[in-house]
Amino acid sequence: MSTGSGVRRARFVVSYRGSSFRGSAFSVGVRTVVGDLSEAMAAVLRTPATLTLAGRTDAAVHAHGQVISTDLPAETDLDDLAYRLNRMCGPDIAVRSAAWVSDDFDARFSARWRRYRYHLWNDPIVEPLLTDLTWHVPQQLDDVAMRDAGRHLIGEHDFTSFCRVPDPLPDGRQPSMVRRILDMDWRHREGSPLIRFEITGTAFCHQMVRSIVGTLVDVGSGRIAAESIPSILEARDRSVAGRIAPGHALVLWEVGYDDVGDPDGPPLSSQGSVDRFRDDSE
């Protein structure tokens, strides 16, 4: 279990309200999730800690089951550390669990799938109490058309049309935008304006989930035909897809691993075997 003399690897499951941060990954001069947690850990442990995220989230994007791994002194009391972090970082950040893991565990590269949720408020009248958690879409949406369109995206595809263009690799090549979507669905409780979109994939490129949501909402409002999704994929051109949905209604819900499963849901075996991809998500 030891990664070195007197050091062990720990795994944390963390929730946070993205409205308070300029993203999850560390960035100089702005408040981030990793910035707050790293500072708090250093204060408690009196030694710096390097944190690895399962998936980076953009400004305003929330998380319910973000996973973080880091190496800590072997004598660390994880329960006490989690308690202290919650006292120092709450209410914007909550450490939901902490455990020792094997030294080859990596929150990002050991992850086999990620699940996101996106929330819409589909009503002519906005709900002020949910404005920082939902995307207000006043036009009536066709749930059936959105589901039909989404089926074209399930499976392995080149999602260039749904991703922000990344920087070239050190050798000048463009990173692959091939990703595998395992499942997606729209859930709309009858009589409620609240619509929840859920998507599970091996990994996601930057802005991919929000681009998919925005495009499917454009399908639901009649701006894009459901049957045009295959041609949008084939074009590999961001300009042919729909709009990018705002970040404040997106939640990184959970992350799945071979050995420990996902934070709250079923084990990976219920999802089948999937490939490993780098996640540069939201």
MOBEL-V225004 format. One record per residue. N is the residue number from 1. PHI is phi in whole degrees, 0 to 359 (none if undefined). OMEGA is omega in radians with two decimals (NA if undefined). NEAR is the number of other ideal C-beta (glycine too) atoms within 12 Angstrom. Layout:
# MOBEL-V225004
((N:PHI:OMEGA:NEAR) (N:PHI:OMEGA:NEAR))
This chain:
# MOBEL-V225004
((1:none:-3.03:18) (2:274:3.06:18) (3:268:-3.12:23) (4:170:-3.10:13) (5:300:3.08:9) (6:72:-3.10:13) (7:231:3.07:22) (8:226:3.13:26) (9:266:-3.13:33) (10:239:3.12:40) (11:236:3.12:42) (12:240:2.96:46) (13:255:-2.95:37) (14:231:2.98:47) (15:248:3.05:33) (16:204:3.09:40) (17:263:-3.00:27) (18:294:-3.12:35) (19:303:-3.07:27) (20:272:-2.97:26) (21:232:3.03:34) (22:266:-3.13:25) (23:113:-3.09:33) (24:268:-3.07:47) (25:286:-3.12:33) (26:299:3.08:26) (27:211:-3.07:19) (28:294:3.01:10) (29:87:3.12:8) (30:228:3.14:17) (31:278:3.12:26) (32:227:3.13:31) (33:296:3.14:46) (34:297:3.11:38) (35:300:3.13:27) (36:296:-3.10:34) (37:293:3.13:45) (38:298:3.14:31) (39:296:-3.13:22) (40:292:3.12:30) (41:298:3.14:36) (42:298:3.14:23) (43:292:-3.12:19) (44:284:-3.02:28) (45:271:-3.09:27) (46:59:3.05:11) (47:204:-3.12:18) (48:290:3.11:19) (49:228:3.08:30) (50:262:-3.03:23) (51:258:3.07:39) (52:248:-3.12:32) (53:267:3.02:40) (54:294:3.13:47) (55:201:3.12:46) (56:282:3.09:37) (57:239:-3.11:45) (58:283:3.07:35) (59:305:3.07:25) (60:80:3.13:29) (61:281:-3.07:43) (62:263:3.03:38) (63:216:3.01:48) (64:254:-3.09:32) (65:227:3.03:40) (66:297:3.13:51) (67:246:-3.12:48) (68:230:3.03:50) (69:240:3.14:38) (70:197:3.06:40) (71:262:-3.07:32) (72:228:3.03:40) (73:305:-3.03:26) (74:299:-3.11:20) (75:275:-3.11:15) (76:298:3.01:29) (77:273:-3.03:17) (78:295:3.12:29) (79:297:3.12:17) (80:293:3.12:17) (81:298:3.13:32) (82:299:3.12:32) (83:300:-3.12:18) (84:293:3.11:23) (85:298:3.12:40) (86:293:3.08:27) (87:293:-3.04:17) (88:275:-3.01:23) (89:254:3.12:34) (90:286:0.07:22) (91:271:-3.07:13) (92:285:3.13:27) (93:231:3.06:38) (94:228:3.01:29) (95:274:-3.05:41) (96:273:3.08:25) (97:201:3.11:27) (98:214:-3.11:33) (99:206:3.00:28) (100:282:3.13:29) (101:226:-3.14:32) (102:293:-3.03:20) (103:289:3.10:21) (104:264:3.11:15) (105:285:3.08:30) (106:225:-3.04:30) (107:305:-3.10:37) (108:274:-2.99:31) (109:276:3.05:22) (110:275:-3.11:28) (111:294:3.11:44) (112:258:3.06:37) (113:201:3.08:45) (114:234:3.09:53) (115:234:3.10:44) (116:243:2.98:46) (117:236:3.10:33) (118:228:-3.05:44) (119:242:3.10:36) (120:247:2.97:40) (121:249:-3.00:32) (122:259:-3.08:33) (123:201:3.11:22) (124:300:-3.10:12) (125:256:3.14:13) (126:291:3.03:18) (127:255:-3.05:23) (128:302:-3.10:11) (129:288:-3.10:11) (130:240:-3.02:22) (131:295:3.13:18) (132:263:3.14:25) (133:235:-3.10:29) (134:226:3.01:32) (135:265:3.14:37) (136:281:3.09:28) (137:241:-3.04:35) (138:286:-3.12:17) (139:289:3.08:20) (140:294:-3.09:19) (141:249:3.11:30) (142:266:-3.11:26) (143:301:-3.09:27) (144:297:3.14:16) (145:296:3.14:28) (146:294:3.10:41) (147:294:3.13:27) (148:299:3.13:24) (149:295:-3.10:40) (150:296:-3.13:32) (151:299:3.13:22) (152:292:-3.07:31) (153:267:-3.13:41) (154:288:-3.09:24) (155:111:-3.11:21) (156:263:-3.12:20) (157:215:2.92:29) (158:275:-3.04:25) (159:260:3.13:46) (160:306:-3.12:30) (161:292:-3.09:35) (162:243:-3.07:45) (163:231:2.99:35) (164:290:-3.09:25) (165:296:-3.12:21) (166:277:3.04:21) (167:292:3.10:12) (168:298:3.05:10) (169:289:-3.13:11) (170:306:-3.14:7) (171:272:3.09:7) (172:93:3.13:8) (173:287:3.09:10) (174:274:3.13:17) (175:300:3.11:25) (176:291:3.06:22) (177:256:3.09:31) (178:285:3.12:26) (179:221:3.12:41) (180:242:3.05:34) (181:266:-3.10:37) (182:272:-3.07:31) (183:192:2.99:29) (184:204:-3.12:34) (185:198:3.00:25) (186:254:3.13:34) (187:237:-3.07:20) (188:229:3.13:26) (189:288:-3.11:13) (190:302:3.12:9) (191:88:3.14:7) (192:245:3.07:17) (193:285:-3.07:26) (194:279:3.11:27) (195:241:3.14:36) (196:244:3.04:29) (197:255:3.12:43) (198:232:-3.11:32) (199:221:3.13:43) (200:236:3.13:37) (201:209:3.12:41) (202:296:3.12:36) (203:191:-3.11:42) (204:223:3.04:46) (205:276:-3.01:39) (206:299:3.10:34) (207:69:-3.08:37) (208:296:-3.11:46) (209:297:-3.12:49) (210:293:3.08:38) (211:290:3.08:41) (212:296:3.13:46) (213:300:-3.13:46) (214:300:3.13:36) (215:293:3.14:40) (216:291:3.04:47) (217:293:3.06:41) (218:297:3.03:31) (219:294:-3.11:36) (220:296:3.14:34) (221:266:3.08:26) (222:90:-3.12:17) (223:280:3.12:23) (224:228:3.12:28) (225:282:-3.12:23) (226:301:-3.09:29) (227:285:3.14:14) (228:274:-3.09:24) (229:301:3.11:35) (230:303:3.14:20) (231:290:3.07:18) (232:295:3.08:34) (233:300:-3.07:32) (234:294:-3.10:17) (235:293:-3.10:19) (236:51:-3.07:22) (237:217:-3.08:18) (238:302:-3.05:27) (239:290:-3.10:15) (240:270:3.12:21) (241:276:-3.12:38) (242:280:-3.10:31) (243:289:3.06:24) (244:265:3.13:29) (245:293:-3.13:38) (246:295:-3.04:32) (247:286:-2.97:35) (248:291:3.14:30) (249:257:-3.08:38) (250:259:3.13:47) (251:228:2.93:39) (252:286:-2.93:47) (253:275:3.14:36) (254:199:-3.10:37) (255:227:-3.09:46) (256:250:-3.14:39) (257:226:3.12:36) (258:298:-2.97:23) (259:274:-3.04:19) (260:246:-3.12:29) (261:69:3.11:25) (262:261:-3.03:32) (263:305:-3.04:34) (264:226:-2.98:19) (265:260:-3.09:24) (266:288:3.11:17) (267:291:-3.08:19) (268:299:-3.07:26) (269:302:3.12:16) (270:286:-3.14:17) (271:263:-3.10:26) (272:90:-3.12:17) (273:279:-3.14:14) (274:227:3.13:27) (275:275:3.06:18) (276:267:3.05:21) (277:227:3.00:30) (278:291:-3.14:26) (279:251:3.10:40) (280:240:-2.81:31) (281:308:-2.87:47) (282:261:NA:48))
